[in-house]
Amino acid sequence: MSIAVNIPPFLQTLADGMKQIDVSGDTVGECLDELVKRYPRLKDRVFTGVGKIHKGFNIFINGESASPDVLAKPVEDGDIIHIAHPIFGG
């Protein structure tokens, strides 16, 4: 099973400049675990010390929010996971 993870620009330097990385897994959590195993510098930026997604990130699957219970959300072959960071200001 192949799932694409889109890496936001501010994290791409921690993933060797990659914009999209193909991973495998049955859930968002499994896919992100594989991502941080390949690119360990991403781990502390994406996950908290207790293994949850940092509050500053939103995760989308094929453009739809993966909330609630993001890490347990199932994914299917060909899905695209987007890691998004809200931009504040005005």
C-alpha positions as CSV (number, residue, x, y, z in Angstrom):
1,M,0.0,0.0,0.0
2,S,1.4,3.4,-0.9
3,I,0.4,6.6,0.9
4,A,1.9,10.0,-0.1
5,V,2.7,12.4,2.7
6,N,3.0,16.1,1.6
7,I,5.7,17.8,3.6
8,P,5.1,21.6,4.2
9,P,7.9,23.9,3.1
10,F,9.1,24.8,6.6
11,L,9.7,21.1,7.3
12,Q,11.3,20.1,4.0
13,T,14.8,20.9,5.2
14,L,14.4,18.2,7.9
15,A,13.3,15.7,5.2
16,D,16.3,16.2,2.9
17,G,14.3,18.8,0.8
18,M,11.6,16.3,-0.1
19,K,8.2,17.8,-0.8
20,Q,6.3,14.4,-0.9
21,I,7.3,11.1,0.6
22,D,5.6,7.7,-0.1
23,V,5.1,5.6,3.0
24,S,2.9,2.6,3.9
25,G,0.5,2.0,6.7
26,D,-3.1,1.4,7.5
27,T,-3.6,4.5,9.6
28,V,-2.3,8.0,9.7
29,G,-0.3,7.1,12.8
30,E,1.5,4.2,11.1
31,C,2.3,6.4,8.0
32,L,3.7,9.2,10.2
33,D,5.7,6.7,12.2
34,E,7.3,5.4,9.0
35,L,8.0,9.0,7.9
36,V,9.8,9.9,11.1
37,K,11.8,6.6,11.0
38,R,13.1,7.6,7.6
39,Y,13.6,11.3,8.6
40,P,14.2,11.3,12.4
41,R,14.7,15.1,12.5
42,L,11.0,15.4,11.8
43,K,10.0,13.5,14.9
44,D,10.3,16.3,17.5
45,R,8.6,18.8,15.1
46,V,5.6,16.7,14.3
47,F,5.1,14.7,17.5
48,T,4.9,15.7,21.1
49,G,7.0,13.9,23.7
50,V,4.0,11.6,24.4
51,G,3.5,10.6,20.8
52,K,0.7,12.9,19.8
53,I,0.6,15.4,16.9
54,H,1.7,18.8,18.0
55,K,-1.3,21.2,18.5
56,G,0.0,23.5,15.9
57,F,-0.5,21.0,13.1
58,N,-3.6,19.9,11.2
59,I,-3.6,16.7,9.3
60,F,-5.7,16.1,6.2
61,I,-6.4,13.0,4.1
62,N,-7.2,13.9,0.5
63,G,-8.1,17.4,1.5
64,E,-10.5,16.4,4.4
65,S,-9.6,16.8,8.0
66,A,-8.4,13.7,9.8
67,S,-9.8,15.0,13.1
68,P,-10.8,13.7,15.6
69,D,-8.5,10.9,16.6
70,V,-6.0,11.7,13.9
71,L,-3.5,8.9,14.4
72,A,-6.1,6.2,14.3
73,K,-7.7,7.5,11.1
74,P,-7.6,4.8,8.5
75,V,-5.9,5.4,5.1
76,E,-6.2,3.5,1.8
77,D,-3.8,2.9,-1.1
78,G,-3.4,6.1,-3.1
79,D,-4.4,8.5,-0.3
80,I,-2.5,11.7,0.3
81,I,-1.8,12.9,3.8
82,H,-1.2,16.7,4.1
83,I,0.6,18.1,7.1
84,A,-0.7,21.6,7.5
85,H,0.3,24.4,9.9
86,P,-2.2,27.2,10.3
87,I,-1.0,30.7,9.5
88,F,-2.2,33.4,11.8
89,G,-2.2,37.1,11.3
90,G,-4.1,39.7,9.6
